Amino acid sequence: MKTSDFDYHLPPELIAQIPLEPRDQSRLMVLRRCDGSIEHRRFYEIIDYLENGDTMVFNNSRVIPARIMGQKHNSQTKVELLLLRRLGNNIWETLVRPARKVTPGTEIRIAGAPHAADEEMNAEVLEQGEGGINIIRFSDDSLLEKYGQIPLPPYISTPLADAERYQTIYAQTNGSVAAPTAGLHFTSRLLSELEKKGVRLAFVTLHIGLDTFRPVRVEDPSRHVIHKEYGELTSEVTALVNETREQGRKVIAVGTSTVRLLEAAARTGTIQPFAGWVDLLILPGYKFRVTDVMVTNFHLPRSTLLMLVSAFAGKDFVLQSYEQARSLNYRFYSFGDAMLIL
């Protein structure tokens, strides 16, 4: 298995720049693993594939205003900071661009918020790592909400009129630098209809980090070092998932982040309550312990997300479906269309 096995060509015009309204009007490609068939529907019709007693699990992580603009102290040099994860009081792991402009000890004045004396904000580079990742101490990270912007993926060039459109409607717990995009298709009406049908809704938290933007650069994907992400799975959700499986019903994971958390919590063989860092890299050959059905978007080539989906549905089947999606002008990536894998 090579990273190049997960490459494909996508015309730039198929990268969705703006989300559809309403959310559940996006297209839905339905893949049946049992017979290799593919259907084409609308997302709101996902309800037709679920049954009373099934449990649908969502990632309720909320995207934080993680894009911070700054300027080196006593200099005109501008830098951009992307918050990755909080390591301690005022201390963050951060992606700095351009990386060559900072070194340990560099002081940065943060720009873009009200400039009251008690709201001025500064930062200092404590440690410098590889790939532009630095450890930075802020003067007061409680002000980041005022200074930051919601970071859209690099392949989206159209400004977003409403930042809430890059949040799921059930987003609750702050911590992600990118949205769990499979959940962007759900509306309040659709969630209500699912519950009326008897589908049980459960919510977990996995804060999405740097890997969602990064292609795998090593040719052997098993050598890729995945970025750790913090997740929580409560005892109540654990009990519901176990009950669903005992009753012979399906566990439907909404998004690859949800899949990773559920599977990480089941590493011992049975799913257990979980709170901690997730570093599970799922590649073809992985044996899924919890996930029966997956809802996901169309992912970037050579990405860990595409590899995870290929592990679930089979690489050849997934790449065949991507080729079909391209020929039918499906919309790709964060604001694009969705896939239901049965």
Sequence and secondary structure as in RCSB ss.txt:
>XXXX:A:sequence
MKTSDFDYHLPPELIAQIPLEPRDQSRLMVLRRCDGSIEHRRFYEIIDYLENGDTMVFNNSRVIPARIMGQKHNS
QTKVELLLLRRLGNNIWETLVRPARKVTPGTEIRIAGAPHAADEEMNAEVLEQGEGGINIIRFSDDSLLEKYGQI
PLPPYISTPLADAERYQTIYAQTNGSVAAPTAGLHFTSRLLSELEKKGVRLAFVTLHIGLDTFRPVRVEDPSRHV
IHKEYGELTSEVTALVNETREQGRKVIAVGTSTVRLLEAAARTGTIQPFAGWVDLLILPGYKFRVTDVMVTNFHL
PRSTLLMLVSAFAGKDFVLQSYEQARSLNYRFYSFGDAMLIL
>XXXX:A:secstr
  GGGG     GGGB  S  SSGGGSEEEEEETTTTEEEEEEGGGGGGG  TT EEEEE EEE   EEEEEETTS
  EEEEEEEEEEETTEEEEEEESGGG  TT EEEE SS   GGG  EEEEEEE GGGEEEEEES GGGHHHH B 
   TT  S  S GGGGS TT  EEEESS  GGGGG  HHHHHHHHHHT EEEEEEE   GGGT    SSSGGG  
   EEEEE HHHHHHHHHHHHTT  EEEESHHHHHHHHHTTTTSS   EEEEE     TT   SS SEEEEE   
TT HHHHHHHHHH HHHHHHHHHHHHHTT  BSTTS EEEE 
